[in-house]
Amino acid sequence: MSTKKVEFISSRENECIKRVKKLHDKKYREEFRSFIIEGLKLVREAIDYQIECINLVIFSQQAKDRYQEFYWECKRLLEDGKIERVIEVPDKLFEYITTTSTPQGILAECNFVDKGINFIKNLRRVVVANKLQDPGNLGTLIRCADAFGFDAVVTTKGTVDIYNPKTIRATMGSLFHLQIMREAEEGKLIKILKDNSFAVYVTTPYGDIEISKIVPDKRFCVVIGNESEGVSDSFAKVATRKIKIPMAGKAESLNAAVAASIVLYELRKR
């Protein structure tokens, strides 16, 4: 059993505090290959599904008292050697390192969880986020992919950072339930999809088949395009099917995350 104990840190000048603060910035996330998650639910999901990625858990003094059961669980995991560090900080110091306006007083630093492109070879149902720009849309897409039983989410170059704090919050923990790959080069991604017999479905208002009429192939990927420009030409050119969502009202289009949720749900039913 480990002899590690909960640490108390009170200074902004502490190296651990400086590191956590830096992780608000994508530049440092890439340098350290780690990111921050905040809130009881997200930290709980990381512990339950990918505890090996956690570097440290931080509690504010107020959160330590409010979430005593979870605090003692983290302390036991620390003592068992399953979590590297557990730290307690004053409430004001926690406010300094948080990215949220109403923090719960719990955060964790996690190692990147994304995989290399070759992992796709072993999957059946993949969602591709093609240059989505809104972190909330990407996070919701990941959550929907999880809810409707997809194996993985892949982001292409030009898509918002999957480790953006707003994206992480919008996933509601689903980031830890799925296989993830980020910033794939479109050409390489298309090649590996084709080489492994994936049908490629792209979503577009000008599609040739309504989503309700699709009979999914054994292996397929669904490409969700940029909020204003749709899917890129490279995906449009290789599409097996171009899918549309029929709309009876006067709206010209749907929010990218809303459209994705409808498409993924319909494909999951089959």
C-alpha positions as CSV (number, residue, x, y, z in Angstrom):
1,M,0.0,0.0,0.0
2,S,1.2,3.5,-0.8
3,T,2.2,5.9,1.9
4,K,1.1,8.9,0.0
5,K,-1.0,11.5,1.9
6,V,-3.3,14.4,0.9
7,E,-1.2,17.5,0.4
8,F,-2.2,21.0,1.4
9,I,-1.1,23.9,-0.9
10,S,-1.9,27.5,-0.2
11,S,0.4,29.5,-2.6
12,R,-0.2,30.6,-6.2
13,E,3.6,30.2,-6.6
14,N,3.5,26.5,-6.1
15,E,4.6,24.6,-9.2
16,C,1.5,22.4,-9.2
17,I,-0.8,25.4,-9.1
18,K,1.1,27.2,-11.9
19,R,0.8,24.0,-14.0
20,V,-2.9,23.7,-13.5
21,K,-3.4,27.4,-14.3
22,K,-1.4,27.0,-17.6
23,L,-3.6,24.1,-18.7
24,H,-6.3,26.7,-19.4
25,D,-4.3,27.4,-22.5
26,K,-4.2,25.0,-25.5
27,K,-0.5,25.7,-26.0
28,Y,0.3,24.2,-22.6
29,R,-2.2,21.4,-22.9
30,E,-0.2,20.3,-25.9
31,E,3.1,20.7,-24.2
32,F,2.1,18.7,-21.1
33,R,-0.3,16.4,-23.0
34,S,-2.8,16.8,-20.2
35,F,-6.0,18.7,-19.5
36,I,-8.3,19.8,-16.7
37,I,-11.8,18.4,-15.9
38,E,-14.0,20.1,-13.3
39,G,-17.0,19.2,-11.1
40,L,-18.0,16.1,-9.2
41,K,-19.6,14.3,-12.1
42,L,-16.7,14.6,-14.6
43,V,-14.1,13.6,-12.0
44,R,-16.3,10.7,-10.9
45,E,-16.6,9.5,-14.6
46,A,-12.9,9.7,-15.1
47,I,-12.3,7.6,-11.9
48,D,-14.9,5.1,-12.9
49,Y,-13.9,4.6,-16.5
50,Q,-10.3,5.8,-17.0
51,I,-8.7,6.2,-13.6
52,E,-5.3,5.5,-15.2
53,C,-5.4,8.9,-16.9
54,I,-5.7,10.9,-13.7
55,N,-2.6,12.7,-12.5
56,L,-4.1,14.6,-9.6
57,V,-7.4,15.6,-7.9
58,I,-7.8,19.0,-6.2
59,F,-10.4,19.8,-3.6
60,S,-11.2,23.3,-2.2
61,Q,-11.7,23.3,1.6
62,Q,-15.4,23.9,1.1
63,A,-15.7,21.0,-1.3
64,K,-13.8,18.7,1.0
65,D,-16.6,19.2,3.6
66,R,-19.5,19.2,1.1
67,Y,-18.4,16.1,-0.7
68,Q,-16.9,14.2,2.2
69,E,-17.8,10.7,0.9
70,F,-16.1,11.4,-2.5
71,Y,-13.1,13.1,-0.7
72,W,-12.5,10.0,1.4
73,E,-12.9,7.8,-1.7
74,C,-10.1,9.8,-3.4
75,K,-8.0,9.6,-0.3
76,R,-8.3,5.8,-0.3
77,L,-7.4,5.6,-4.0
78,L,-4.4,7.8,-3.3
79,E,-3.3,5.4,-0.5
80,D,-3.9,2.4,-2.8
81,G,-1.6,4.0,-5.4
82,K,-4.4,4.3,-8.0
83,I,-4.3,8.2,-8.0
84,E,-0.9,10.0,-8.1
85,R,-1.8,13.0,-6.0
86,V,-4.7,14.5,-4.0
87,I,-4.4,18.1,-3.0
88,E,-6.5,20.4,-0.8
89,V,-6.4,24.2,-1.4
90,P,-8.1,27.2,0.2
91,D,-11.3,28.3,-1.5
92,K,-9.8,31.5,-2.9
93,L,-6.9,29.6,-4.4
94,F,-9.4,27.2,-6.1
95,E,-11.2,30.2,-7.5
96,Y,-7.9,31.3,-9.1
97,I,-7.4,27.9,-10.9
98,T,-10.9,27.2,-11.9
99,T,-12.4,27.8,-15.4
100,T,-16.0,28.0,-14.3
101,S,-17.9,30.9,-12.8
102,T,-19.7,28.7,-10.2
103,P,-17.2,26.0,-9.4
104,Q,-18.0,22.9,-7.3
105,G,-14.6,22.9,-5.8
106,I,-13.3,19.7,-7.4
107,L,-11.0,19.4,-10.4
108,A,-8.6,16.8,-11.8
109,E,-5.7,16.9,-14.2
110,C,-5.8,14.1,-16.7
111,N,-3.4,12.8,-19.4
112,F,-4.7,13.0,-23.0
113,V,-7.0,10.1,-23.7
114,D,-7.0,10.2,-27.6
115,K,-5.6,7.4,-29.7
116,G,-3.8,7.0,-33.0
117,I,-5.6,6.6,-36.3
118,N,-5.1,2.8,-36.6
119,F,-7.5,2.1,-33.8
120,I,-10.3,2.6,-36.3
121,K,-9.6,-0.7,-37.9
122,N,-11.3,-2.6,-35.0
123,L,-14.4,-0.5,-34.9
124,R,-17.9,-0.6,-36.5
125,R,-19.6,2.7,-35.9
126,V,-17.6,6.0,-36.0
127,V,-18.6,9.6,-35.9
128,V,-16.4,12.2,-37.6
129,A,-16.5,15.8,-36.5
130,N,-15.4,17.7,-39.6
131,K,-14.2,21.2,-38.7
132,L,-16.8,21.9,-36.1
133,Q,-16.0,25.3,-34.4
134,D,-18.3,25.5,-31.4
135,P,-17.0,23.7,-28.3
136,G,-20.5,23.1,-27.1
137,N,-21.5,21.5,-30.3
138,L,-18.5,19.1,-30.2
139,G,-19.1,18.2,-26.6
140,T,-22.8,17.5,-27.3
141,L,-21.8,15.4,-30.4
142,I,-19.5,13.3,-28.2
143,R,-22.3,12.9,-25.6
144,C,-24.8,11.8,-28.3
145,A,-22.3,9.3,-29.8
146,D,-22.0,7.8,-26.4
147,A,-25.8,7.8,-25.8
148,F,-26.6,6.1,-29.1
149,G,-24.0,3.3,-28.9
150,F,-21.3,4.5,-31.3
151,D,-17.7,3.3,-30.8
152,A,-15.7,6.4,-31.4
153,V,-15.5,10.1,-32.3
154,V,-12.8,11.4,-34.6
155,T,-12.1,15.1,-35.1
156,T,-10.4,16.4,-38.2
157,K,-7.8,19.1,-38.4
158,G,-9.5,22.5,-38.1
159,T,-12.0,21.3,-35.5
160,V,-12.2,23.0,-32.1
161,D,-9.9,21.5,-29.5
162,I,-11.5,18.4,-27.9
163,Y,-9.8,19.3,-24.6
164,N,-11.3,22.9,-24.5
165,P,-12.9,23.3,-21.1
166,K,-16.3,24.1,-22.7
167,T,-16.1,21.0,-24.8
168,I,-15.2,18.8,-21.8
169,R,-18.1,20.2,-19.8
170,A,-20.6,19.6,-22.7
171,T,-19.5,15.9,-22.9
172,M,-20.9,15.4,-19.4
173,G,-18.3,12.6,-18.9
174,S,-18.9,10.8,-22.2
175,L,-15.3,11.6,-23.2
176,F,-14.2,8.8,-20.9
177,H,-16.7,6.3,-22.4
178,L,-15.7,6.3,-26.0
179,Q,-12.6,5.9,-28.2
180,I,-11.3,9.3,-29.2
181,M,-9.0,10.5,-32.0
182,R,-8.4,14.1,-32.7
183,E,-7.0,16.4,-35.5
184,A,-6.9,13.6,-38.1
185,E,-5.7,14.6,-41.6
186,E,-8.7,14.1,-43.9
187,G,-6.8,12.2,-46.6
188,K,-5.3,9.7,-44.2
189,L,-8.6,9.3,-42.4
190,I,-10.5,8.7,-45.6
191,K,-7.9,6.1,-46.7
192,I,-8.1,4.1,-43.6
193,L,-11.9,4.2,-43.7
194,K,-12.0,3.0,-47.3
195,D,-9.3,0.4,-46.7
196,N,-11.3,-1.1,-43.9
197,S,-14.7,-1.2,-45.7
198,F,-16.4,1.7,-43.9
199,A,-19.4,3.2,-45.7
200,V,-19.1,7.0,-45.4
201,Y,-22.4,8.9,-44.7
202,V,-22.3,12.7,-44.9
203,T,-25.0,14.9,-43.5
204,T,-26.3,17.7,-45.8
205,P,-29.6,19.6,-46.4
206,Y,-29.1,18.6,-50.1
207,G,-28.8,14.9,-49.4
208,D,-30.2,12.2,-51.7
209,I,-31.9,10.1,-49.0
210,E,-33.8,10.9,-45.8
211,I,-32.3,9.6,-42.6
212,S,-35.4,7.5,-41.8
213,K,-34.9,5.5,-45.0
214,I,-31.2,4.5,-44.4
215,V,-30.3,0.9,-43.9
216,P,-26.9,1.1,-42.3
217,D,-24.0,-0.8,-43.6
218,K,-22.1,-3.3,-41.4
219,R,-19.4,-0.7,-40.8
220,F,-19.9,3.0,-41.3
221,C,-18.9,6.4,-40.3
222,V,-21.1,9.5,-40.0
223,V,-19.5,12.9,-41.0
224,I,-20.9,16.0,-39.2
225,G,-19.7,19.1,-41.0
226,N,-18.8,22.7,-40.1
227,E,-21.7,24.8,-38.7
228,S,-21.8,27.2,-41.6
229,E,-20.1,25.4,-44.5
230,G,-21.1,21.7,-43.9
231,V,-18.8,18.8,-44.7
232,S,-15.5,19.4,-46.6
233,D,-15.2,18.6,-50.3
234,S,-13.0,15.6,-49.7
235,F,-15.7,13.9,-47.6
236,A,-18.4,14.9,-50.0
237,K,-16.6,13.4,-52.9
238,V,-16.2,10.0,-51.3
239,A,-19.6,9.8,-49.6
240,T,-21.4,6.5,-49.9
241,R,-24.7,8.3,-49.1
242,K,-25.6,11.9,-48.5
243,I,-28.2,12.0,-45.8
244,K,-30.8,14.7,-45.1
245,I,-33.2,15.4,-42.3
246,P,-36.7,16.2,-43.7
247,M,-38.1,19.4,-42.2
248,A,-41.8,20.5,-42.5
249,G,-41.3,24.0,-41.1
250,K,-39.6,27.1,-42.6
251,A,-36.2,26.7,-40.9
252,E,-33.5,26.3,-43.4
253,S,-31.2,24.2,-41.2
254,L,-30.6,22.8,-37.8
255,N,-27.9,23.4,-35.2
256,A,-25.0,21.0,-35.9
257,A,-25.4,19.2,-32.6
258,V,-29.2,18.9,-33.0
259,A,-28.8,17.5,-36.5
260,A,-26.2,15.1,-35.3
261,S,-28.4,13.8,-32.5
262,I,-31.2,13.1,-34.9
263,V,-29.0,11.3,-37.3
264,L,-27.2,9.2,-34.7
265,Y,-30.4,8.3,-33.0
266,E,-32.0,7.1,-36.3
267,L,-29.0,5.1,-37.2
268,R,-28.9,3.5,-33.8
269,K,-32.4,2.2,-34.1
270,R,-31.4,0.0,-37.0
